[in-house]
Amino acid sequence: MRKNVSLARLIESNKENLNNNQMFIDLIEEKVHRKQVEMQERHLTTTNNLSWEKEG
């Protein structure tokens, strides 16, 4: 019976760890996405500024 209890605890702990890991992955993906958008906007702004400089 004791093995069943510790096994159940281990399974529950693993589920919690998986959940925490997934939350961490989601957070990282969100930060990466925000950075990609920021870099894309910066690139578009730079490209736009360069095209204005060529015309002017």
HTML snippet that shows the backbone in 3Dmol.js (N, CA, C, O; Angstrom):
<script src="https://3Dmol.org/build/3Dmol-min.js"></script>
<div id="view" style="width:600px;height:400px;position:relative"></div>
<script>
const pdb = `
ATOM      1  N   MET A   1       0.827  -1.206   0.000  1.00  0.00           N
ATOM      2  CA  MET A   1       0.000   0.000   0.000  1.00  0.00           C
ATOM      3  C   MET A   1       0.864   1.260   0.000  1.00  0.00           C
ATOM      4  O   MET A   1       0.525   2.254  -0.642  1.00  0.00           O
ATOM      5  N   ARG A   2       1.980   1.209   0.724  1.00  0.00           N
ATOM      6  CA  ARG A   2       2.857   2.367   0.805  1.00  0.00           C
ATOM      7  C   ARG A   2       3.438   2.723  -0.565  1.00  0.00           C
ATOM      8  O   ARG A   2       3.571   3.900  -0.899  1.00  0.00           O
ATOM      9  N   LYS A   3       3.787   1.692  -1.366  1.00  0.00           N
ATOM     10  CA  LYS A   3       4.317   1.931  -2.706  1.00  0.00           C
ATOM     11  C   LYS A   3       3.280   2.620  -3.583  1.00  0.00           C
ATOM     12  O   LYS A   3       3.621   3.491  -4.384  1.00  0.00           O
ATOM     13  N   ASN A   4       2.010   2.232  -3.436  1.00  0.00           N
ATOM     14  CA  ASN A   4       0.945   2.839  -4.227  1.00  0.00           C
ATOM     15  C   ASN A   4       0.797   4.320  -3.901  1.00  0.00           C
ATOM     16  O   ASN A   4       0.571   5.140  -4.790  1.00  0.00           O
ATOM     17  N   VAL A   5       0.926   4.654  -2.624  1.00  0.00           N
ATOM     18  CA  VAL A   5       0.795   6.049  -2.200  1.00  0.00           C
ATOM     19  C   VAL A   5       1.955   6.874  -2.761  1.00  0.00           C
ATOM     20  O   VAL A   5       1.742   7.957  -3.307  1.00  0.00           O
ATOM     21  N   SER A   6       3.182   6.362  -2.627  1.00  0.00           N
ATOM     22  CA  SER A   6       4.329   7.116  -3.130  1.00  0.00           C
ATOM     23  C   SER A   6       4.301   7.194  -4.655  1.00  0.00           C
ATOM     24  O   SER A   6       4.717   8.201  -5.229  1.00  0.00           O
ATOM     25  N   LEU A   7       3.819   6.152  -5.309  1.00  0.00           N
ATOM     26  CA  LEU A   7       3.699   6.169  -6.766  1.00  0.00           C
ATOM     27  C   LEU A   7       2.657   7.198  -7.187  1.00  0.00           C
ATOM     28  O   LEU A   7       2.868   7.948  -8.140  1.00  0.00           O
ATOM     29  N   ALA A   8       1.553   7.231  -6.488  1.00  0.00           N
ATOM     30  CA  ALA A   8       0.511   8.220  -6.788  1.00  0.00           C
ATOM     31  C   ALA A   8       1.049   9.636  -6.583  1.00  0.00           C
ATOM     32  O   ALA A   8       0.760  10.538  -7.369  1.00  0.00           O
ATOM     33  N   ARG A   9       1.829   9.822  -5.528  1.00  0.00           N
ATOM     34  CA  ARG A   9       2.434  11.132  -5.260  1.00  0.00           C
ATOM     35  C   ARG A   9       3.413  11.512  -6.374  1.00  0.00           C
ATOM     36  O   ARG A   9       3.452  12.657  -6.822  1.00  0.00           O
ATOM     37  N   LEU A  10       4.189  10.542  -6.801  1.00  0.00           N
ATOM     38  CA  LEU A  10       5.160  10.772  -7.875  1.00  0.00           C
ATOM     39  C   LEU A  10       4.443  11.144  -9.175  1.00  0.00           C
ATOM     40  O   LEU A  10       4.868  12.058  -9.881  1.00  0.00           O
ATOM     41  N   ILE A  11       3.379  10.449  -9.483  1.00  0.00           N
ATOM     42  CA  ILE A  11       2.600  10.747 -10.690  1.00  0.00           C
ATOM     43  C   ILE A  11       2.026  12.155 -10.613  1.00  0.00           C
ATOM     44  O   ILE A  11       2.088  12.911 -11.582  1.00  0.00           O
ATOM     45  N   GLU A  12       1.474  12.501  -9.472  1.00  0.00           N
ATOM     46  CA  GLU A  12       0.894  13.836  -9.281  1.00  0.00           C
ATOM     47  C   GLU A  12       1.975  14.913  -9.410  1.00  0.00           C
ATOM     48  O   GLU A  12       1.755  15.951 -10.034  1.00  0.00           O
ATOM     49  N   SER A  13       3.127  14.660  -8.823  1.00  0.00           N
ATOM     50  CA  SER A  13       4.241  15.601  -8.898  1.00  0.00           C
ATOM     51  C   SER A  13       4.695  15.774 -10.349  1.00  0.00           C
ATOM     52  O   SER A  13       4.991  16.889 -10.779  1.00  0.00           O
ATOM     53  N   ASN A  14       4.751  14.683 -11.097  1.00  0.00           N
ATOM     54  CA  ASN A  14       5.139  14.744 -12.512  1.00  0.00           C
ATOM     55  C   ASN A  14       4.132  15.553 -13.321  1.00  0.00           C
ATOM     56  O   ASN A  14       4.516  16.323 -14.201  1.00  0.00           O
ATOM     57  N   LYS A  15       2.845  15.383 -13.028  1.00  0.00           N
ATOM     58  CA  LYS A  15       1.806  16.156 -13.719  1.00  0.00           C
ATOM     59  C   LYS A  15       1.983  17.644 -13.447  1.00  0.00           C
ATOM     60  O   LYS A  15       1.862  18.467 -14.355  1.00  0.00           O
ATOM     61  N   GLU A  16       2.268  17.983 -12.200  1.00  0.00           N
ATOM     62  CA  GLU A  16       2.484  19.385 -11.840  1.00  0.00           C
ATOM     63  C   GLU A  16       3.711  19.935 -12.560  1.00  0.00           C
ATOM     64  O   GLU A  16       3.690  21.058 -13.063  1.00  0.00           O
ATOM     65  N   ASN A  17       4.775  19.145 -12.607  1.00  0.00           N
ATOM     66  CA  ASN A  17       5.989  19.575 -13.307  1.00  0.00           C
ATOM     67  C   ASN A  17       5.737  19.785 -14.794  1.00  0.00           C
ATOM     68  O   ASN A  17       6.221  20.750 -15.385  1.00  0.00           O
ATOM     69  N   LEU A  18       4.979  18.878 -15.390  1.00  0.00           N
ATOM     70  CA  LEU A  18       4.650  19.032 -16.807  1.00  0.00           C
ATOM     71  C   LEU A  18       3.837  20.304 -17.042  1.00  0.00           C
ATOM     72  O   LEU A  18       4.061  21.032 -18.008  1.00  0.00           O
ATOM     73  N   ASN A  19       2.906  20.550 -16.154  1.00  0.00           N
ATOM     74  CA  ASN A  19       2.077  21.752 -16.264  1.00  0.00           C
ATOM     75  C   ASN A  19       2.942  23.008 -16.129  1.00  0.00           C
ATOM     76  O   ASN A  19       2.787  23.957 -16.898  1.00  0.00           O
ATOM     77  N   ASN A  20       3.849  23.010 -15.152  1.00  0.00           N
ATOM     78  CA  ASN A  20       4.745  24.150 -14.971  1.00  0.00           C
ATOM     79  C   ASN A  20       5.655  24.340 -16.181  1.00  0.00           C
ATOM     80  O   ASN A  20       5.892  25.463 -16.625  1.00  0.00           O
ATOM     81  N   ASN A  21       6.156  23.233 -16.703  1.00  0.00           N
ATOM     82  CA  ASN A  21       7.009  23.310 -17.890  1.00  0.00           C
ATOM     83  C   ASN A  21       6.245  23.891 -19.078  1.00  0.00           C
ATOM     84  O   ASN A  21       6.785  24.700 -19.832  1.00  0.00           O
ATOM     85  N   GLN A  22       4.995  23.479 -19.241  1.00  0.00           N
ATOM     86  CA  GLN A  22       4.187  23.981 -20.358  1.00  0.00           C
ATOM     87  C   GLN A  22       3.921  25.473 -20.197  1.00  0.00           C
ATOM     88  O   GLN A  22       3.948  26.217 -21.177  1.00  0.00           O
ATOM     89  N   MET A  23       3.666  25.913 -18.974  1.00  0.00           N
ATOM     90  CA  MET A  23       3.454  27.341 -18.731  1.00  0.00           C
ATOM     91  C   MET A  23       4.717  28.130 -19.062  1.00  0.00           C
ATOM     92  O   MET A  23       4.650  29.220 -19.631  1.00  0.00           O
ATOM     93  N   PHE A  24       5.869  27.567 -18.698  1.00  0.00           N
ATOM     94  CA  PHE A  24       7.146  28.214 -18.990  1.00  0.00           C
ATOM     95  C   PHE A  24       7.375  28.294 -20.498  1.00  0.00           C
ATOM     96  O   PHE A  24       7.803  29.329 -21.009  1.00  0.00           O
ATOM     97  N   ILE A  25       7.093  27.208 -21.204  1.00  0.00           N
ATOM     98  CA  ILE A  25       7.229  27.181 -22.661  1.00  0.00           C
ATOM     99  C   ILE A  25       6.308  28.212 -23.299  1.00  0.00           C
ATOM    100  O   ILE A  25       6.716  28.934 -24.209  1.00  0.00           O
ATOM    101  N   ASP A  26       5.068  28.284 -22.824  1.00  0.00           N
ATOM    102  CA  ASP A  26       4.115  29.261 -23.355  1.00  0.00           C
ATOM    103  C   ASP A  26       4.619  30.686 -23.154  1.00  0.00           C
ATOM    104  O   ASP A  26       4.499  31.526 -24.046  1.00  0.00           O
ATOM    105  N   LEU A  27       5.181  30.952 -21.983  1.00  0.00           N
ATOM    106  CA  LEU A  27       5.722  32.277 -21.685  1.00  0.00           C
ATOM    107  C   LEU A  27       6.871  32.625 -22.627  1.00  0.00           C
ATOM    108  O   LEU A  27       6.938  33.735 -23.156  1.00  0.00           O
ATOM    109  N   ILE A  28       7.770  31.670 -22.829  1.00  0.00           N
ATOM    110  CA  ILE A  28       8.911  31.885 -23.731  1.00  0.00           C
ATOM    111  C   ILE A  28       8.413  32.137 -25.157  1.00  0.00           C
ATOM    112  O   ILE A  28       8.891  33.045 -25.838  1.00  0.00           O
ATOM    113  N   GLU A  29       7.446  31.324 -25.601  1.00  0.00           N
ATOM    114  CA  GLU A  29       6.919  31.499 -26.960  1.00  0.00           C
ATOM    115  C   GLU A  29       6.273  32.871 -27.123  1.00  0.00           C
ATOM    116  O   GLU A  29       6.405  33.506 -28.170  1.00  0.00           O
ATOM    117  N   GLU A  30       5.585  33.317 -26.101  1.00  0.00           N
ATOM    118  CA  GLU A  30       4.957  34.639 -26.142  1.00  0.00           C
ATOM    119  C   GLU A  30       6.020  35.736 -26.248  1.00  0.00           C
ATOM    120  O   GLU A  30       5.869  36.680 -27.024  1.00  0.00           O
ATOM    121  N   LYS A  31       7.096  35.605 -25.464  1.00  0.00           N
ATOM    122  CA  LYS A  31       8.178  36.594 -25.505  1.00  0.00           C
ATOM    123  C   LYS A  31       8.879  36.583 -26.861  1.00  0.00           C
ATOM    124  O   LYS A  31       9.215  37.639 -27.399  1.00  0.00           O
ATOM    125  N   VAL A  32       9.095  35.402 -27.407  1.00  0.00           N
ATOM    126  CA  VAL A  32       9.736  35.289 -28.722  1.00  0.00           C
ATOM    127  C   VAL A  32       8.854  35.947 -29.777  1.00  0.00           C
ATOM    128  O   VAL A  32       9.345  36.685 -30.631  1.00  0.00           O
ATOM    129  N   HIS A  33       7.558  35.678 -29.714  1.00  0.00           N
ATOM    130  CA  HIS A  33       6.630  36.262 -30.683  1.00  0.00           C
ATOM    131  C   HIS A  33       6.646  37.793 -30.596  1.00  0.00           C
ATOM    132  O   HIS A  33       6.692  38.481 -31.616  1.00  0.00           O
ATOM    133  N   ARG A  34       6.609  38.312 -29.372  1.00  0.00           N
ATOM    134  CA  ARG A  34       6.640  39.774 -29.189  1.00  0.00           C
ATOM    135  C   ARG A  34       7.931  40.361 -29.764  1.00  0.00           C
ATOM    136  O   ARG A  34       7.915  41.415 -30.400  1.00  0.00           O
ATOM    137  N   LYS A  35       9.044  39.668 -29.533  1.00  0.00           N
ATOM    138  CA  LYS A  35      10.331  40.132 -30.046  1.00  0.00           C
ATOM    139  C   LYS A  35      10.344  40.105 -31.567  1.00  0.00           C
ATOM    140  O   LYS A  35      10.871  41.020 -32.200  1.00  0.00           O
ATOM    141  N   GLN A  36       9.764  39.056 -32.164  1.00  0.00           N
ATOM    142  CA  GLN A  36       9.703  38.958 -33.623  1.00  0.00           C
ATOM    143  C   GLN A  36       8.883  40.099 -34.208  1.00  0.00           C
ATOM    144  O   GLN A  36       9.264  40.692 -35.218  1.00  0.00           O
ATOM    145  N   VAL A  37       7.758  40.403 -33.572  1.00  0.00           N
ATOM    146  CA  VAL A  37       6.909  41.505 -34.033  1.00  0.00           C
ATOM    147  C   VAL A  37       7.666  42.823 -33.906  1.00  0.00           C
ATOM    148  O   VAL A  37       7.641  43.657 -34.812  1.00  0.00           O
ATOM    149  N   GLU A  38       8.338  43.001 -32.773  1.00  0.00           N
ATOM    150  CA  GLU A  38       9.122  44.221 -32.545  1.00  0.00           C
ATOM    151  C   GLU A  38      10.212  44.379 -33.607  1.00  0.00           C
ATOM    152  O   GLU A  38      10.403  45.468 -34.150  1.00  0.00           O
ATOM    153  N   MET A  39      10.921  43.293 -33.897  1.00  0.00           N
ATOM    154  CA  MET A  39      11.994  43.352 -34.890  1.00  0.00           C
ATOM    155  C   MET A  39      11.417  43.625 -36.288  1.00  0.00           C
ATOM    156  O   MET A  39      12.003  44.372 -37.072  1.00  0.00           O
ATOM    157  N   GLN A  40      10.274  43.017 -36.585  1.00  0.00           N
ATOM    158  CA  GLN A  40       9.634  43.234 -37.888  1.00  0.00           C
ATOM    159  C   GLN A  40       9.198  44.692 -38.017  1.00  0.00           C
ATOM    160  O   GLN A  40       9.401  45.311 -39.062  1.00  0.00           O
ATOM    161  N   GLU A  41       8.602  45.240 -36.961  1.00  0.00           N
ATOM    162  CA  GLU A  41       8.180  46.641 -36.989  1.00  0.00           C
ATOM    163  C   GLU A  41       9.388  47.561 -37.135  1.00  0.00           C
ATOM    164  O   GLU A  41       9.337  48.549 -37.868  1.00  0.00           O
ATOM    165  N   ARG A  42      10.472  47.234 -36.438  1.00  0.00           N
ATOM    166  CA  ARG A  42      11.691  48.034 -36.524  1.00  0.00           C
ATOM    167  C   ARG A  42      12.254  47.986 -37.948  1.00  0.00           C
ATOM    168  O   ARG A  42      12.704  48.999 -38.483  1.00  0.00           O
ATOM    169  N   HIS A  43      12.222  46.794 -38.550  1.00  0.00           N
ATOM    170  CA  HIS A  43      12.711  46.639 -39.920  1.00  0.00           C
ATOM    171  C   HIS A  43      11.854  47.454 -40.884  1.00  0.00           C
ATOM    172  O   HIS A  43      12.384  48.131 -41.764  1.00  0.00           O
ATOM    173  N   LEU A  44      10.532  47.392 -40.722  1.00  0.00           N
ATOM    174  CA  LEU A  44       9.636  48.139 -41.601  1.00  0.00           C
ATOM    175  C   LEU A  44       9.848  49.638 -41.431  1.00  0.00           C
ATOM    176  O   LEU A  44       9.840  50.384 -42.410  1.00  0.00           O
ATOM    177  N   THR A  45      10.035  50.074 -40.201  1.00  0.00           N
ATOM    178  CA  THR A  45      10.274  51.497 -39.929  1.00  0.00           C
ATOM    179  C   THR A  45      11.584  51.937 -40.574  1.00  0.00           C
ATOM    180  O   THR A  45      11.648  52.992 -41.205  1.00  0.00           O
ATOM    181  N   THR A  46      12.623  51.128 -40.413  1.00  0.00           N
ATOM    182  CA  THR A  46      13.932  51.448 -41.000  1.00  0.00           C
ATOM    183  C   THR A  46      13.836  51.487 -42.522  1.00  0.00           C
ATOM    184  O   THR A  46      14.359  52.399 -43.162  1.00  0.00           O
ATOM    185  N   THR A  47      13.163  50.488 -43.095  1.00  0.00           N
ATOM    186  CA  THR A  47      13.004  50.415 -44.552  1.00  0.00           C
ATOM    187  C   THR A  47      12.224  51.627 -45.045  1.00  0.00           C
ATOM    188  O   THR A  47      12.577  52.227 -46.060  1.00  0.00           O
ATOM    189  N   ASN A  48      11.173  51.982 -44.330  1.00  0.00           N
ATOM    190  CA  ASN A  48      10.353  53.132 -44.698  1.00  0.00           C
ATOM    191  C   ASN A  48      11.176  54.417 -44.618  1.00  0.00           C
ATOM    192  O   ASN A  48      11.104  55.256 -45.516  1.00  0.00           O
ATOM    193  N   ASN A  49      11.945  54.573 -43.562  1.00  0.00           N
ATOM    194  CA  ASN A  49      12.787  55.761 -43.404  1.00  0.00           C
ATOM    195  C   ASN A  49      13.829  55.853 -44.517  1.00  0.00           C
ATOM    196  O   ASN A  49      14.100  56.937 -45.034  1.00  0.00           O
ATOM    197  N   LEU A  50      14.407  54.718 -44.880  1.00  0.00           N
ATOM    198  CA  LEU A  50      15.410  54.718 -45.945  1.00  0.00           C
ATOM    199  C   LEU A  50      14.787  55.116 -47.277  1.00  0.00           C
ATOM    200  O   LEU A  50      15.405  55.848 -48.050  1.00  0.00           O
ATOM    201  N   SER A  51      13.571  54.647 -47.557  1.00  0.00           N
ATOM    202  CA  SER A  51      12.929  54.984 -48.831  1.00  0.00           C
ATOM    203  C   SER A  51      12.591  56.478 -48.862  1.00  0.00           C
ATOM    204  O   SER A  51      12.662  57.104 -49.920  1.00  0.00           O
ATOM    205  N   TRP A  52      12.227  57.048 -47.722  1.00  0.00           N
ATOM    206  CA  TRP A  52      11.956  58.494 -47.665  1.00  0.00           C
ATOM    207  C   TRP A  52      13.241  59.275 -47.908  1.00  0.00           C
ATOM    208  O   TRP A  52      13.229  60.295 -48.596  1.00  0.00           O
ATOM    209  N   GLU A  53      14.345  58.800 -47.346  1.00  0.00           N
ATOM    210  CA  GLU A  53      15.630  59.503 -47.517  1.00  0.00           C
ATOM    211  C   GLU A  53      16.064  59.481 -48.984  1.00  0.00           C
ATOM    212  O   GLU A  53      16.632  60.457 -49.473  1.00  0.00           O
ATOM    213  N   LYS A  54      15.800  58.371 -49.695  1.00  0.00           N
ATOM    214  CA  LYS A  54      16.189  58.264 -51.101  1.00  0.00           C
ATOM    215  C   LYS A  54      15.388  59.254 -51.950  1.00  0.00           C
ATOM    216  O   LYS A  54      15.914  59.854 -52.888  1.00  0.00           O
ATOM    217  N   GLU A  55      14.105  59.413 -51.603  1.00  0.00           N
ATOM    218  CA  GLU A  55      13.236  60.311 -52.382  1.00  0.00           C
ATOM    219  C   GLU A  55      13.565  61.766 -52.104  1.00  0.00           C
ATOM    220  O   GLU A  55      13.451  62.611 -52.991  1.00  0.00           O
ATOM    221  N   GLY A  56      13.972  62.064 -50.875  1.00  0.00           N
ATOM    222  CA  GLY A  56      14.161  63.463 -50.460  1.00  0.00           C
ATOM    223  C   GLY A  56      15.514  63.924 -50.690  1.00  0.00           C
ATOM    224  O   GLY A  56      15.832  65.076 -50.395  1.00  0.00           O
TER     225      GLY A  56
END
`;
const viewer = $3Dmol.createViewer("view");
viewer.addModel(pdb, "pdb");
viewer.setStyle({}, {cartoon: {color: "spectrum"}});
viewer.zoomTo();
viewer.render();
</script>
